[in-house]
Amino acid sequence: MKKIIDFNDSKTAFELKSNNELQRAFFLFKLISYPFLVTIGKTLVFLSIKLRLPVDFIIKNTVFDHFCAGIDDNDSIKVVNSLASKKVSSYLHYSIEAAGSESDYDKCLKSTLQTIDISKNNLNLPFIVFKPTGYGSTDLLEKQSKSIPFNLSENEKWERMINRFRITFEKAKSLKIKVFVDAEESWIQPAIDEIVEKFMIEYNRSEALIFNTIQMYRKERLEYLKQLKNKAVKLKFKIGIKLVRGAYMEKERVRAKKMNYNSPICNTKKDTDDQYNKGIEFMFNNIDLFSIFLGSHNEESVSKALILAEKMSISNNHPNLYFGQLYGMSDNLTFTLAKYGYNSVKYLPYGPVKEVIPFLIRRAEENSSVSGQTNRELDLIKSEVKRRKTIT
Ligand SMILES: Cc1cc2nc3c(=O)[nH]c(=O)nc-3n(C[C@H](O)[C@H](O)[C@H](O)COP(=O)(O)OP(=O)(O)OC[C@H]3O[C@@H](n4cnc5c(N)ncnc54)[C@H](O)[C@@H]3O)c2cc1C
């Protein structure tokens, strides 16, 4: 495939990394490349926490510092500023997980609102994000997705959840910060889509403030994008979309098999890739209606998007087009895109070390299962180490 940008430029990718940080990254990705070591590591971490062993220090100085911006906003802002020096903007996520009670959901709302406060008046932090299951129970979302009626107490809980969405969007709107709503499992996503659409109609009148996340590993999501476009034309609102491939493939497949229904996930990786690329093409063809955030580490999809954008005369810094990667991953994409004037964004999780552990484990597992991605990271680090040696 013809490339319009070379993503092999390790100097650009790792300009912000010291030699020690590069070595740490190499060591981490090497470990992660062995799935059995990830499994052992995960067991050891949980065991150490249970036995109250002081593992925080080790985690903090290794995997945490590589994938997280810090333990609090002071730490995180330093990373935000450093990325901004290379024209990369960021969005912060206070990564506490596993909320389960009404007070947990209120705590999650509070941390999202705090993140909005940190992001306000800071052009380098144009977005915030939250997970819908941080605001209300999975059971309720599943019932709503299946149109199962609520009892009185569930009704109250539902209203409280909707109110948490509203409070978030109101505050974000008043401070002109865009909001990503993360995508979750297919059996609760219909309810999430319904809520997000309702708020998009209300808040996205002149521009996209609210972004829903669409997982293209789901067979019918291209169709959903088309329906959403028709709705937006009819009801005159703008659509914000964070386009991803999807993070819950194994879980989706296991559930479908166990409960004996057709898996909603594409049968092959190629089908997912094709759908992802078609999703990009569809939105590019309607770029006046869509604000598009391409959340992906896949170099081929990003390259295809750039070629298509060029063909369609969509400028590099088009206000409706962003590219995003996770902190600590695919720096060759993030920094090269920024260098060429594209809107390039890093997702920065932060929070106390223990709270962020589930996020870190998911990152390790994800990288471990996509061996091509890990090898790509290792190759780039190796070539940068070699390059630095030749110039000293
Ligand atoms: C900024 C950002 C935000 C994100 N937000 C969300 C979110 O809100 N919700 C969410 O679910 N995920 C989210 N993700 C994760 C995302 O969905 C992917 O899991 C991850 O980015 C890996 O996909 P990739 O596009 O980077 O590329 P690749 O590494 O090329 O693709 C890996 C992905 O392809 C799919 N895949 C792999 N093997 C197969 C197969 N055999 N058959 C079918 N499909 C397959 C899976 O989706 C897998 O994750 C986000 C990612 C980023 C970068």
PDBQT file of the ligand as one rigid body, heavy atoms in Angstrom, charges set to zero:
ROOT
HETATM    1  C1  LIG A 401      -8.097   5.864  22.236  1.00  0.00    +0.000 C 
HETATM    2  C2  LIG A 401      -8.755   4.503  22.348  1.00  0.00    +0.000 A 
HETATM    3  C3  LIG A 401     -10.014   4.395  22.961  1.00  0.00    +0.000 A 
HETATM    4  C4  LIG A 401     -10.626   3.131  23.077  1.00  0.00    +0.000 A 
HETATM    5  N1  LIG A 401     -11.890   3.030  23.631  1.00  0.00    +0.000 NA
HETATM    6  C5  LIG A 401     -12.518   1.819  23.637  1.00  0.00    +0.000 A 
HETATM    7  C6  LIG A 401     -13.870   1.699  24.090  1.00  0.00    +0.000 A 
HETATM    8  O1  LIG A 401     -14.505   2.661  24.525  1.00  0.00    +0.000 OA
HETATM    9  N2  LIG A 401     -14.457   0.457  24.059  1.00  0.00    +0.000 N 
HETATM   10  C7  LIG A 401     -13.793  -0.647  23.566  1.00  0.00    +0.000 A 
HETATM   11  O2  LIG A 401     -14.384  -1.738  23.517  1.00  0.00    +0.000 OA
HETATM   12  N3  LIG A 401     -12.504  -0.546  23.169  1.00  0.00    +0.000 NA
HETATM   13  C8  LIG A 401     -11.855   0.639  23.184  1.00  0.00    +0.000 A 
HETATM   14  N4  LIG A 401     -10.561   0.712  22.740  1.00  0.00    +0.000 N 
HETATM   15  C9  LIG A 401      -9.798  -0.527  22.438  1.00  0.00    +0.000 C 
HETATM   16  C10 LIG A 401     -10.019  -0.965  21.001  1.00  0.00    +0.000 C 
HETATM   17  O3  LIG A 401     -11.345  -1.396  20.868  1.00  0.00    +0.000 OA
HETATM   18  C11 LIG A 401      -9.095  -2.125  20.579  1.00  0.00    +0.000 C 
HETATM   19  O4  LIG A 401      -9.289  -3.214  21.446  1.00  0.00    +0.000 OA
HETATM   20  C12 LIG A 401      -7.626  -1.804  20.559  1.00  0.00    +0.000 C 
HETATM   21  O5  LIG A 401      -7.376  -0.502  20.177  1.00  0.00    +0.000 OA
HETATM   22  C13 LIG A 401      -6.917  -2.730  19.561  1.00  0.00    +0.000 C 
HETATM   23  O6  LIG A 401      -7.388  -2.518  18.237  1.00  0.00    +0.000 OA
HETATM   24  P1  LIG A 401      -6.600  -1.653  17.152  1.00  0.00    +0.000 P 
HETATM   25  O7  LIG A 401      -7.547  -0.922  16.270  1.00  0.00    +0.000 OA
HETATM   26  O8  LIG A 401      -5.647  -0.805  17.886  1.00  0.00    +0.000 OA
HETATM   27  O9  LIG A 401      -5.826  -2.622  16.171  1.00  0.00    +0.000 OA
HETATM   28  P2  LIG A 401      -5.422  -4.128  16.051  1.00  0.00    +0.000 P 
HETATM   29  O10 LIG A 401      -4.415  -4.425  17.080  1.00  0.00    +0.000 OA
HETATM   30  O11 LIG A 401      -5.095  -4.317  14.637  1.00  0.00    +0.000 OA
HETATM   31  O12 LIG A 401      -6.744  -4.946  16.326  1.00  0.00    +0.000 OA
HETATM   32  C14 LIG A 401      -6.978  -5.771  17.423  1.00  0.00    +0.000 C 
HETATM   33  C15 LIG A 401      -8.479  -5.864  17.521  1.00  0.00    +0.000 C 
HETATM   34  O13 LIG A 401      -9.042  -6.509  16.368  1.00  0.00    +0.000 OA
HETATM   35  C16 LIG A 401     -10.157  -7.305  16.752  1.00  0.00    +0.000 C 
HETATM   36  N5  LIG A 401      -9.820  -8.718  16.471  1.00  0.00    +0.000 N 
HETATM   37  C17 LIG A 401      -8.662  -9.367  16.815  1.00  0.00    +0.000 A 
HETATM   38  N6  LIG A 401      -8.716 -10.675  16.417  1.00  0.00    +0.000 NA
HETATM   39  C18 LIG A 401      -9.924 -10.852  15.830  1.00  0.00    +0.000 A 
HETATM   40  C19 LIG A 401     -10.570 -11.980  15.258  1.00  0.00    +0.000 A 
HETATM   41  N7  LIG A 401      -9.974 -13.188  15.188  1.00  0.00    +0.000 N 
HETATM   42  N8  LIG A 401     -11.815 -11.813  14.768  1.00  0.00    +0.000 NA
HETATM   43  C20 LIG A 401     -12.446 -10.613  14.807  1.00  0.00    +0.000 A 
HETATM   44  N9  LIG A 401     -11.884  -9.515  15.339  1.00  0.00    +0.000 NA
HETATM   45  C21 LIG A 401     -10.640  -9.615  15.851  1.00  0.00    +0.000 A 
HETATM   46  C22 LIG A 401     -10.381  -7.037  18.238  1.00  0.00    +0.000 C 
HETATM   47  O14 LIG A 401     -11.267  -5.974  18.337  1.00  0.00    +0.000 OA
HETATM   48  C23 LIG A 401      -8.991  -6.657  18.723  1.00  0.00    +0.000 C 
HETATM   49  O15 LIG A 401      -9.032  -5.857  19.884  1.00  0.00    +0.000 OA
HETATM   50  C24 LIG A 401      -9.939   1.960  22.602  1.00  0.00    +0.000 A 
HETATM   51  C25 LIG A 401      -8.694   2.096  21.990  1.00  0.00    +0.000 A 
HETATM   52  C26 LIG A 401      -8.097   3.333  21.845  1.00  0.00    +0.000 A 
HETATM   53  C27 LIG A 401      -6.755   3.424  21.178  1.00  0.00    +0.000 C 
ENDROOT
TORSDOF 0
